[in-house]
Amino acid sequence: MEIQIQYLILQTKYLRPNTNTEMKNLRHILLLLAGIAFATACTDDFDEMNQDPNRATEIQNAPYLLLTPMQKRAVTKILDEAWSGGNLNAQYAAKIVFTDYDLYNWGSNSGIWNDLYKSAREAQTLETIAPEGYKVISKIMKVWSFQQLTDLYGDIPYSEALKAKSEANYAPKYDSQQSIYTELVKELKEANQLLKQTYAPVQGDVINDSDFGKWRKLSNALLLRVYMRMSEVNPSAAEAGIKEIVGNASEYPLLASNADNSVLKYGTTGPDAAPHTKESGSREGSFDEYRMSETLEGVLRDLDDPRMARWFRPTAKSLQDGTPEFSGMKNGMADGVAYSYKGGSLNLSRFAPLFFDEPNTVQGIMMTYSEQEFILAEAAQRGWVSGGETHYNNAVTASFDYWKVTIPADYLQRDKVKWDNSLERVMKQKWLSNMLNGFEGFSDYRRTGFPTEITPGPDAVYDYVPFRYEYPQKEQSLNEANYNAAVSTQGADQVTTKIWWIK
């Protein structure tokens, strides 16, 4: 009933070397190609400075010229991939056509890799030559980008990455995810200390508008995320880290409300509009490939949750009949079967108009107050901190507020919603809250196995949800030795190989 009420309220070709000389030439070519590839993906800014001696001075004098595109590229890439990957992996959405991805035929993924390494490179450039305020913001952006990368791929180049220009290292070694996480903790703690200082305002900060207090809160909230991600493989470190943050509020300030959310707010026209919107140039046909998943529909119906009507439209057929109804699509169905499921697309709920027709309602999310409070609620459920019910209620309420949905007066006291100190309940509501929040729902599912409603579809390649993305194919040829070492350590470069924090 709440759902229906809410709807009424809202609407080289390979060279074959035959001689030693040709083999030597091939090695030289591959080294050159490696340099080009890494420079293209990760070091465009330094390339420009190398070609133009004035470029470094330009960035020093006007660092916003690099800060703004760096922030936009990183955050928008994850939002864009939330549509094509994150929403399907975590079964918020399903596809009616071109369903290969939903069948777990993922293959290698270079888009996220290239864009986030480029953003990390730009962040490091700013850390090196920009004024102090830009440096600390860029440090946090770099940490955020690297966590996204390692969470999706596992072991990745980190300690030797981003050094193509400075050290002519075009073939960086892969670091273990465990060691990367250790470094992410150090970087975020350092950022927290640096942000005790006062900095001159920066220009071009499209995330927090030069509010260094918000950047400090973000740094500490991200530290909570990093610690909780380690909960299954290093619970003692996760517990100690979260206790340190919660027990020292003045030393580790945290987000206090949705007003502290770190998000990218989009504009109303052209390239400034949110991805997948009409104004951004997205085709309605492409947008229409996605439908509400049966998994999400089932959970929302079971909870009589009015967020359904904010996120989705009643089926076209039910609107024609004058009896609005919502209906989801099963994940993991082969193309022809998917298109005719439930009698066809007219009987399946599309995403709500706000996701396509409104250019700036959807935001690119780095961290929300709701996610932070769910992390603290989980920490309480694990017995690490107190106040579990308060954090849980804060988190659920903040999710409704974020989506501009009025929370029913009795919602938090309903039998299937109210705090019961179970991990399953916390994670189910966190999963709902993380809809369109990049890959967070996917990461939480891989870590905890919740919500249990997520199951592979009938035509899926595997009978379980895959664990990681495969490395870009270019790594196999241009960084072969280090790629092979990573595969030897982590396991086969396949979606079925578990990464460190889910082993």
N, C-alpha and C positions, 0 to 999 in steps of 0.2 A: 504493500500500500504506500509506504514512504516513497518508493521509486516512482510510482505513478503520480503521486502528489508533486514530487520534485519536478517531474517532466512538465507538468502543467505550469509550474512556476518558471522554469528555464527553457528554452528550446536550444746473336752472333752466330748469330749463326755460329754453330760450333765449328771451330777450326779443328781439323783432324791433323794433329801434328805428326809428320812423318820423319822428322829429323830432330836432332837435339837443338838445332838453331831455331826450328819452327816452334819447338816446345818452349824455348826461352822467350821467343817473341810472344807466344800465347800468354805466358805468365805476365809479361809486361803489359799486354793488352788488358788482361783481367784485372791487374792492379790499377790500371788507368780507369777501367770501367767501375771498379769499386769506388775509386775516388769520386768519379762523376756521380755515381748513385748516391753515396752518402752526402756529398755536397748538395745535390739536388733535394734530397729528402730532409736533410737536417741542418744545412749550413748556408742557406741562400744569403743570409744577412752578411756573413763573413766574406762570401764570394764577392758581393757587391763592394765591400770595403776594400778587398784586395784589388779589385779592378779600378776603384775610385778612391784615392787617398783621402778625399774629403768626406767619404761616407761615415767613417768612425766619428769624425767631428760633428757631422750632421746628427748622428744618433745621440752623441753626448749633449748637444745643444737642444735637441728636440726629441727626447726619448719616447714621447708619446707616439711618434711615428712608427715605433716598433711595438710599444706596449699594447695599443688598441688592437691591431691585427693579430698579435700573438694570443691575446685573451679570446678574441672572437673565434679564431681558428680552432683552438683547443676545445672550448666549451661547445661551440656549434657542431663540431665533428661528433662529439659524444651524443648530443641531442639528435643529430641526423641519424646516427647509428642506433639510437634508441628505437627509432621507427623501424628500420630495416633489420635490426638484430635484437636489441635488448627486449623489445616488446614481444617478440616471438620466442626468444629463449626462455623468458619468464612467463610466457603464456598469458599476457594481457591481451594479445591480439592473435589472430590467425589470418591466413591468406586464402582467397578464393581462386586465385590463379598464380602461376609461376611459384609453385609451392616448394621448390627444391630446398630452399633454406629451412623451411618448416619441417622438412623431412630429415634434417641434419646433414644434407649434402653441402657442407660448408666450404671445403677446399681451403686454400691459403687466403690470408686476408692482409692486403698491403695498405689499404686506405687509412685505417686507424694508425697503423705503424708509421706511415709516412707523415701524416699530419701532426701526430703528437710528438714525434721526434723533431719535426721542424719547429713546433712551438716550444719544446724544451730547449732547442738550440737558441732560439730567439730570447728566451728567458735567461739563458746563461750569458748571452751577449750583454743584456741589460745588467745582469749581476756584475759583469766585468767592468763596464765603462759608464754606466748611468749614475746619476745622483743617488744618494742613499735611500730615499723613499722608494724609488723605482726598484732598487736592488732587493729589498725585502719582499715587496709584492711579487717580484719575479721568482724569488726563491720558493715561495709558496705555490705559485703557478707551476713551477718545474716539478715539485714534489707531487702535486695533483696529477700532472700528466704522466709521470713515471708510475704512479700507483695504478692508473688506468691501464697502462701498457702491461705491467707485470701481472695484474689481475686477469688479463685476457690471454696472455701468451705464456706466462710462467717465467722461466729464466730468460733474461734479455741483456743486451749490452747496457751497462750502466757506468761502472767506474772508468772505463776507457771510451765511453760514448762521447759524442760531441767534440772530439778532438782532431777532426780531420784537418782543420786549418792550423790550430795551435801546435800540434805535435805530428802532423802528417800521418795520423793513425786512421787509415781507411778500412781497417779490418779489426774492429774492437772485439775483445773477448766477451763472452756471455757471463754475467754474474748470476749466482743462485738467487732465487726469489727470497730465500731466508736472509741472505746477506743484504739484499736490496732493502728489505723491510727494516733491518737494523739501521741502515743509513737514512731511510725516510724518517724514522723516529728521531735521529740526531738532527736532521735538517729542520724538522718542525719544532723541536725544542729550542734550537738556535733562533728560529724565527720568532718564537714567543719572547725570548730574551731581547732580541733586537727591537721588538715592537714596544718595549718599555720606554724607548726613547721618543723624542718628539721630532717629527720630520716636516719639512716644507711640503705643502700640498703638491700632488702630482697631477698632471694633465693626462687625459685619455684613459683613465681607469673606468672601464665600462662595467665592472663587476660591483665595486663598493664605493665608487665616486670619491676616492681619496680619503675614505674614512678608515684611518689606521686602527681605530678601536675595533671595527668590524673585521679587519684583516687579522687582528690578534685572536679574536674569538673564532674565526674560521680556522686558523692554524691549530688551535687546541681541539676544535671539533673534528678536524681531519685526523688529529692524533688519536682521538677516541676511535675513529673508524679503523685506523691502522692497527691499533691494539686489538680491537674486537675481531678483526679479520684473522688474527693469530690464535683465537680462542681454542680451536680444536687441536692445534699442533704445539703450541707453547702457552698453555693456560696460565702458568705461573707468571710469565712476563706480561701477559695481557692483564691479568688481575692486578699485579703490582703497578703497572702503568696507569690503569684506569683509577685505581685507588689514589695514586699520587695526584692526579688531576682533580678528582672530586674532593679530595681532602684539603686542597689548597686553592680555594676559589679566587683569592686575590692574586695568586701567582699564575693561575690558569683560568682566566675569565672565559666563559662559554656563552653561546647564543642564548638570549633571554626570551625571544619571541620570534615570530615570523618577520618582524622588522629587521632582524639581524641576518636573514637569509642571504647567502652569497649566490646571486643569480645574474645571468645576462639578460637584460631586458631589451627586447628587439624594437625596431622602429616600425613605421607604417608603410614604407615604400621600398620596392625593389630589393637591393642587396642587404638592406637593413632589416628586412622582415624575417620572421622565424622560418626555418627550413620546413619544407613540405606544405607551406601555405600557398594560396593562390597568388598572393602578391610577390612571393619569392620566385615565381616562375614555375612552380610545381604543376604538373598536369593533374587534373581532377581524376583522370583515368588511373593514374598511378596511385593516387591517394585512395581511390575506391577499391584497390586490391585488398585492403585491410578491413577486417571486421572484428567486432568484439569476440573474444574467445569464449568457448563454453566453460572453460575453467574459471575465468573471471566472472562470467554470468552466474555460475553456480554458487560461488562464494558470496557475491553481492545479493543474490536472491535469498540465500540461507540466512543472511544477516539483515534482510530487508533494508539494504543500505542505499540511501538516496544519491550517492555519488554516481550510481549507474546512469542516471538521467543527465548528469553534468558531462559525462564522458562520451555517451553514446546517444544515438537517435533510435526511436522505435523503428521497426522494419517498415520499408516502403509499402508493403502489402497491407500491413495493419493500419497504417495511416490512410490508405485508400479506403479501407473498410470502415474507418471511423472508430476503431477500437485499438488505440496505440498499445503495442506490445514490444518487448525487447526479446531478442533471440540471438544466441551466440553461435559461433562457428567452431567446429572441432579442429584442433591442431593436428598436423601431421597426416594430411590426406593427399593422395596423388592428385595431379592436376584435374583430370576429367571428373573424378569423383568429387573433389572439392567444389567444383563449379556448380554441380547439381545438388549439393547437399541441402537438405530440407526444402527441396523444390526450387532452389536457385537463389540468387543474390537478393531478390526482392524480399525474401523471408529471413534475411540476416541483418543485424544491426550494424550500421556504419558508425564511424566515429562522429562525434558531435560537430556542428558547424564551427565551433571555436577553434578547432585544430586546423581547418583549411581556409575558412572565409575570413577569419580575424588574424591580421598579420602580426600582432604583438601581444596576444593573450598568453600564449605558451612561452615559457622562459627556459633558458639553458641553465641547468642546475649544477652548482658545485657542491653545495651543502645546504640543507634546510634545518630549521629548528626541530621539525618533526623527526627527521632522521636521527639527530643528536639525542633526542629524548627516548627514542626507541632503543638506541644503543645503551643508554643508561638504564632503561627498564630491563633490558636483557642482562646487563651487569648485575642488577639487583636480583633477578631470577637465578643467576648463577651464585648468589651469595656474596658478591664482591662489594656491593655498596647497599645502602638502604634507600627507601623511598620508591620502591618499584611501582606501586599503584599510582603515585603522583606522576612519575615520569611517563608511565603508560598513558594515563588520561591526558596529560599535556600533549603527548605525541599524536594521539588520535584526534583530539580537538584541533590541533594545529593543522593537521591534514585537511580536515573539513574547511577550516578558515582559508587555507592556501587556495583551495579550489573554489572558494566562494559558495560553499554549500552550507546551509543551516543545519547544524547537527540536531537531530531529534532530542527532545528533552530527556527521554529515557534511554538513549542509545548506550551510554556507558554503563548502564545497569542491566542491560539485557543479558539473559543467561549465556548466550554465545559470544558476548562481547566483553563483559565485565572482567576485570583483572582477576585471574585465578592462579597467578604465580607459575604458569606453565610456559615453556619456551615456545610451544606450538602456537599459543594464542598471541604472544608478542610478535612472533614472526609472521603470522597471517596478517595482522593489522599493519605491520611494517611493509609487507609486500604490497598491500593495497595502497599505502601511502607513497610507495616508490614508483608508482605507475608513471612512466615517461622520465624517470630519473636515471637516465643512462643505462648502465648495466648493474645497478645496485640490487635489483630484485633477483637477477641471475646469479650474482655473486653470493647473496645470502642463501639462495637455494642450494648452490654448490657446497656452501660451508655447513649448513644445518640440515638440509633435506626438507625444509618447510617452505611453503605449505605443501602438504602431502597431496593436494589435489593436482599438482603438476605431474603429468604423466605423458610419455611419448604417444603420439597418435598411431593409428592402425597401420599406416604405410611408412612409418619412420624407419630409417636405416638401423637404428639401435633401439633397444628396449630400455634405455636410460638416457637422461639428458647429458650431452657431451660436456666435457670439463674445461676445454680451452680452445683457442684458435691456433691454426697452423701458421708457422712463420711464413713471411713473404717468400715467394720462390727465388727471388734474386739473392737471398741470403745463402742459398745452397750453392750458388756458383761464385758469388762475389765475396763471400766471407766463409768459404767452405770449411776451413780447418776449425774455426771457432764454432760454426754451426754444428759440425760433427761432434765436437767436444760437448756441446750443450745437449745434443740428442743422447750421447752416451751417458751423461749424468742424469738428465731429467727423465728420459724415456723417449720412445718413438715420437716423431713430429706428427702426431695425429690428435684428432679431437678427443680421442678416448684416453689420452694420457693425463693423469691427475697432476695438478700443480701442487707445490709445497703445502700451501695452507689448507688443502682439502685431503691431504694424505693421512 
